[in-house]
Amino acid sequence: MDLGLQNKVALVAGASKGLGKAVALGLAREGARVAIFSRDQPRIEAAAKDIRDATGAQVLAIAADVTRAEDVARAVDETIQRFSAIHILITNTGGPPSGAFLSLTDEQWQNAANLTLMSAVRLSRAVVPHMQKQKWGRIIHMGSYSVKHPIDNLMLSNSIRAAVVGLGKTQAFEFAKDGILVNSVLPGWTITERVDEILTSRAQKNHTDIDAEQAAVIQSIPLGRLGKPEELASVVVFLASERASFVTGVALLVDGGETRTPF
């Protein structure tokens, strides 16, 4: 199937590793030109090299921090300067710290909102005018299945990622007239460093080990395993494509069937 992504320009946040890098690689495989950024300059440059070597695509690596408004603006500006357009925006960040409700301070809540919600707001605000001019765009917010299936001890993520889904749903209504489609993707337990961190934290709390904690998670997944980053990436690439031209305002679970709610 031709996804219609040849020579489209994608800006992918948080792409030095994990799901962000997998998505950038998936887009590049379909012929998109990709700008990727994270705050870790050596790692984002290494990720860009990996993607170039694997696909032959044009890849721009940018060292920028999604929590800094000036860095977000610069990442968008550098992408426009290099490729003259942005057709696809993937908002993505690492997760905020774990913690139960009564253990969290105002500062932690504010930092988590800046990381998770405001990064999506600022990136969208910077990119949408370019998409409006070209009358074509895709915004995909990377979230977590925790907005529908809250995860123990992840109060910040469970709460603030839900706000990003609300942002995307409302953007979908507002920008449909401009040919801009906005969706959210909600991955479940997927093989990433972030999941390793969560399982390690659980093992320490429960006096077990990471293998035991992973086995407990897998028991709740009908498909009987963790997801692979490339499986999540394939869903995102489809939503970014011409083939998803009548899909907007969706929050799509990619969790191996774990979430029980029908909605």
N, C-alpha and C positions, 0 to 999 in steps of 0.2 A: 504494500500500500504506500503510495506517495503521500507523505504528510504535508507537503507544501512548505517545508521549512528551509529549503535551499536559499542561502544568502539572507535569511532573516537574521536580525541582531537581537541577541538575548543578553540581559544583564542579570547575573546570578549572585546573590549575596551569600556570605558564609560558605564559600565554595572551596576552601582549602582542603576539606576532608569530608567524610561522611556523606550524608544525603545530598548536600549542596554540590559537592564534587561529582557525585553520581549523576545528578540532573544535568550539570554542565556537560559532562561527557556524553550523555544521551542526546542532548540537543546538537552537539558537535557532530555526532555520528550521522545525524539527519541533514547535515550540510549547513547548519546555522553558524554564524560568526558569534563568538561568545566573549563577553567581558565578565571576568570573575573577580571577586574581591573578598578579602578578610583582613584583619589587622596584623596578621603574622606574615610579614613580607617574604622571608625565605620559603615558608610553606606554600603561600599562594603562587609564587613563581615556580616552585616544584610541581604544583598541581597543574599549572598552565602547560608546562613542558610535557607532563604525562598525557594530557589531553591532545596536545599537538602531535606527539609521537604516535598516539593510538589512532588518530583520525585524519591528520593532515589539515585540520581546520585552523582558521585564524583565531587566535586566543589572546586577549589582552588581560594581563594580570595587574591588579591595582591593590596596593596596600591601603586599606581604609577601615575605619571602625564604625559599625552601624549605630553605635550609641552617640556619635558626634555628628551634629547636624551639618557642620562644615565638611566633614569627610563624605557624608552621603551626597551632598551637592557636588563635590569634586569627582566622586566616582561616576556620577551621571554625566558631568561635563566631559570627562576624559573619554567616556564611551562615545559620546556624540562626536567629539573631535576626531576620534579614530575611525568610526564606522558611519557617521553622518545620520544615524537613526537609532532608535530603540523600539523594537517591535514586541519584545517579550520581557517581562519583569518577573523574577522569582524572588520573593522576599523570604528570607531564611536567617535564623540565628541559632546559636546554641541555647540550650534551655537555662532558665534561671535556677538558682540554688534550690536544693530540696529543703524541706522544713514543714513542721506542723503549724497551724494557725497561730497559736499563742507564743510560738518561739520567734516570730518574724517581726522586725521593726518597721517603722515608717520608711526609713531609708532603704531597706531591702525591697519593700513594695514599690517605692519610687524608681529604684534602679531596675527592677524587673519590668516595670511598665515602659521605661525608656528603652530597654533592650528589646523587648518582645513586641510591644504595641507601637511605640513611637518610631521605631525603625521602619515598620511597614507604612506608617502614615507619611513619614518624610520621603521615603523612596517613591511611594505612589504620587505624592504631590509634585515631586521633581520630574517624574516620567510622564504623567498623564498629558500635559500640554503637548509633548512631542507626538504622542499617540493620537491625540485629537486632530492635529494637523494632517496626519497621514490617514485618518479615518480607519485605523486598524490597530488593534492592540490586544495583548493577553497579559493579565496580571494573575499570578498564582501565588497565594500565600501558603507557605509551608507551616503546618501546625502540628497537632498531635491528636490521636484518638482520645486523649484524656479529656477533651472538651465534652465528649459524650459518655465517657467511661472513666471517671476520675481515678487517678492513681494515688495510692496512699503516700503521704508525706511529700507530695508535690503540689502544695497549696498554691504557690505562685504560678506555676505553669498551668495548672488546671483552671485557674481563674482568668489569667490575663490572655492566654491563648484563645479563650472563648470570646474575648473582646475583638481579637483579630478576625475571627469568623464573622462576627457582627459587622465589622468594618467592611469585609469583602462582600457580604450580602448586600449591604447598602450601596457600596460602590457599583455593584452589578446593575442596580436599578438606575443609578445616576448617570452612568457612562454608556449604557446600551445604545443610546442614540448616536454615539460617536464611533460605534463599531468596536468598542473595547469590552472584552469579556473578562469577568473577574470570578475566579473560583478559589476555593481552599482545598488543600489535600491534607488528610489526617492520618499519618502513618501510625501503625501500632508498633509492637516490639520488633525492631529491625536491628540487624547486626551493625552496630556503630560504636564509636568510643563513648558516646553519651549513654548508651544502654549499658555498656560495661561499667561506667561510673555508678549508675543507679544500682546495678546488681551487686557491685562491690560494697556500696553503702548498706544495702540490705543484709549482706553477709556479715558485715561487722556488727550491725545491730542485732541480728538473730543468732550470732555465734555459729554461723555455718560457713559455707564456702560458695564461690561464685557459681560452680557447677550445680550445686543444690538449688540455688536461687533461680538459675535459668531453667532447670527442670520444673520447678514450681510454676514459672510463668508459662512454659510450653503446655502444661496440663490444661490451661485455660484457653488455648488457641485451637479451634477445631481442625485446622490444617496440620497441627502437630509439629510446628517448627517456628523459628523466628523468620522474619522476612529478610530478603536480600536488598541491599541498596538499589541495585539495578532494577528490581521489580517495582519499587516505588518510583524510580526515575522514568520507567516506561509509561506509567500513568500520567506523570507530569508532562512528559513530552507530548503525549496525545492531546492533553488539554491545551497545550500551547500551539497546537497545529491548526491547519485549515480544516481538518476533518472534524474538529470539535466546534464547528461554527454555530451550533444551536444549543450550546451548553454554557450557561452562565448562572451565577448565584448559588452554585452547588458547594457543599462541604462534603467531600468524598472520602469515605473511610477506606484505608488500605491496611487492614489489620488481621488478615487471615480468618475473618469471621468472628473475632473475639467479642466485639460489641453486640449485645443482645437487643438493644432497642431497634425497632423497625424504622425509626425516623432519623 
